[in-house]
Amino acid sequence: MIRLLWAVIALVWAQIAAADTMRLAVTTSFENSGLADVLVPAIKEDLDLDVQLLVVGTGQALRLGQSGDVDAILVHSKTAEIDFVTQGHGSHRREIMYNDFVVIGPVADAASISGASGAEDAFARIAVAQVPFVSRGDNSGTHKAELAIWQRAGIDTNATLEWYQSVGAGMGAALNTAAGLNAYVLSDRASWLNFGNKDGLALLYSGDPALFNQYAFIAVNPSKNAHVRNDLAILLETWLTSTRAADLINAYTINDETLFVFNATPQ
Amino acid sequence: MIEILDGLKEAFRLVLGFDEELLEISLRSLRVTLSALLIASVIAIPLGTYLAVQRFRYRRIVISMINALMGLPPVVVGLVVYIMLSRSGPFGVLNLLFTPTAMIIAQVIIITPVIASIAHQSMRELWAEYHDLLISLNTTKRQRILTLIYDGRRNLLTAALAGFGRAIGEVGAIMIVGGNIDHVTRVLTTAIALETGKGDFALALGLGFVLIGLAIFVNIAIHTLSRTEREGLW
């Protein structure tokens, strides 16, 4: 019995040797879309590079890049990204692909946003009808996009609004909360299509160019953090902007719907 | 309600199908938690016993502190360990962030007060019983502590298992310092959080049942190996 226990302990502690690895902070929306499960094995196959994904909100991803805890980031919040690069935390910003945001809400659509003329109009209708709205509230790319739309619609979300629920959570958790509260929520299309608990929710509004969602890749600046694997980050950037990546990204579908459109420009 | 049944089904499917990924994350959960438990026990059991035997000026404050630290919020522990191990933090050069070692460090901090506190409690009672005998035998302090640890081993096992229980189900701290990286730092609890986020409640619950099963298995295994509930009081 004792010998068996030692055998179990030895098995539990057994370590696996690691290949060339780099760390990439990505947004929850990218991971929840399922595209990561397609790209990461392909990268391993083509470059023999293990990409370790840290799935966090854009805010935390930028913070991890700033302290040099990851080698590169793949996020979607243009203003924050440009600030990140101007402050010297990243060497440059490279656009990779885009998808779009969609407004999700209860099937009954009490605010009748499905007939809205634009994203701002849809949000204004939610505010007028005072129906529950779930906000990510976590400083992520989706949250920032949502705040920008509220601002353009002329609604101050800092004021105490009874119907506006800021949950401070990832995309999946926010969708779960919306399902529970029968609330409206802004989501990226990919996370929504891949979401398993659609209970009573439906895609109610999409298509406004204001809902365009650009993903960009930023390698962490090696002059600020000498230890980051900038060589691997550049290798990955080259791969992500290659035709191989373009084919994989454009061909990724869920229920026959294309999720991402590749739009990197070759340098 | 249907979802709980789905979760049970999923748990059976995962376990009976010898799912490779499940085996990997379960073993990692065990490795991280048992390592943390071993380190925390080595610190906490002598500390708890020492506090029972030794009288000193700030003893009461130290004991109150340890009791209070039992309620440490894991997220705060995770954040502090993250800042310490971050590349821009004081221990950044060790390159430990987002590794199982970082998760072990966080768990040691979380469970050491739990084990020390419970160990102290039971050692104090044992010390009341043994006090006169050990003093009259003119034992050294070291001998007293070792005697108490040996004779109180069953109680100390309970203390250690309480620590194990807190560590195996912990998610807040290891999510921050481990990062939930697939094949590197993903463990059962972080995988459950991930699947919940994806809205796949059946798989999340399935993993949850596997986690509970694992905790029960470890407890039974430890009790069997140490032959408790068989003979005498100790």
Contacts between the chains, C-beta under 8 A, distances in Angstrom:
chain1	res1	chain2	res2	distance
A	1	B	224	7.6
A	1	B	225	6.4
A	2	B	225	7.1
A	5	B	221	7.6
A	5	B	225	6.2
A	9	B	34	7.7
A	11	B	27	7.2
A	12	B	27	5.6
A	12	B	30	5.2
A	12	B	31	4.7
A	12	B	34	6.6
A	13	B	31	5.9
A	13	B	35	7.8
A	23	B	98	6.6
A	23	B	181	7.8
A	28	B	197	6.9
A	32	B	197	6.8
A	32	B	198	5.7
A	40	B	182	7.9
A	52	B	98	7.1
A	52	B	179	7.7
A	52	B	181	4.5
A	52	B	182	7.7
A	52	B	184	5.7
A	53	B	181	6.4
A	53	B	182	6.7
A	54	B	98	6.9
A	54	B	179	4.5
A	54	B	180	7.7
A	54	B	181	6.4
A	55	B	180	6.5
A	55	B	194	7.5
A	66	B	88	7.9
A	67	B	86	4.8
A	67	B	87	5.5
A	67	B	88	4.0
A	67	B	89	7.7
A	68	B	86	8.0
A	68	B	87	3.9
A	68	B	88	6.3
A	68	B	92	7.8
A	69	B	86	5.5
A	69	B	87	5.2
A	69	B	88	8.0
A	69	B	97	5.6
A	69	B	98	7.2
A	170	B	197	5.2
A	171	B	197	7.4
A	172	B	196	7.1
A	172	B	197	3.2
A	172	B	198	5.2
A	172	B	199	5.7
A	173	B	196	7.3
A	173	B	197	5.4
A	175	B	199	6.4
A	176	B	196	7.2
A	176	B	197	7.8
A	176	B	199	6.2
A	194	B	198	6.9
A	195	B	198	6.9
A	195	B	199	4.5
A	196	B	198	6.1
A	196	B	199	3.7
A	196	B	200	4.4
A	196	B	201	7.1
A	197	B	199	3.5
A	197	B	200	7.9
A	197	B	201	6.3
A	198	B	199	7.6
A	225	B	87	6.1
A	227	B	87	6.7
A	227	B	95	7.7
